Amino acid sequence: MPRITEIRPAGAWSGEPADRVVLDFDGRYRRRVMLTFASGAKALLDLGNARVLRHGDALVTDAGDLIAVEAAPECLAEIRCRDAGHLLRVAWHIGNRHLPAQIEPDRILIREDRVIVEMVRQLGADVALIESPFDPEGGAYGHGVTHGPDHAPGQIHAHDHAGAHGPVTHTHGAGLHDD
């Protein structure tokens, strides 16, 4: 069984890949997992630490073959605002909820969540439900995700954000965070 222990970031490799693997965002945050490629071939991803595999990265098998990583389309909410300031305010509200978000100059993409969609609509944003690959921001501390492995989606817990406003109870949506 082929093993993968190396990732080459998008832009740091060239040539034609031997195969490709298509994964949603949750499937791209891994340390050790059996992957099935588009061809049906399999290999063991065996990294020292959990890492986010980004669209365009290449996995290197122990035989030296490059396997292209592709982000699978997911059900997302596309959020658009009237101007850059409005987009920043909406982004702040999304970030305050520790939600994974793909932030672009003219829109924000989040996983479809009816409660959050209603919130951003009440803030005056336009929302369209789309299907698209999801590649959210990596998190403030460079861990690649906005949550940590000790917090499950929907988990409620209390913690102190640097003492700024004392202990706060959060209900976290899908994903993982860095607190």
Buried (B, 14 or more C-beta within 10 A) or exposed (E): EBEBEEBBEEEEBEEEBBBBBBBBBBBBBBEEBEBEBEEEBEBBBBBEEBBBBBBBBBBBBBEEBBBBBBBBEBEBBBBBBEEEEBBEBBBEBBBEBBBBBBBEEEBBBBBBBEEBBEBBEEBEBEBEEBEBBBBBBBBEEEBBBBBBEEBEEEEEBEEEEEEEEEEEEBEBBBBBBBB
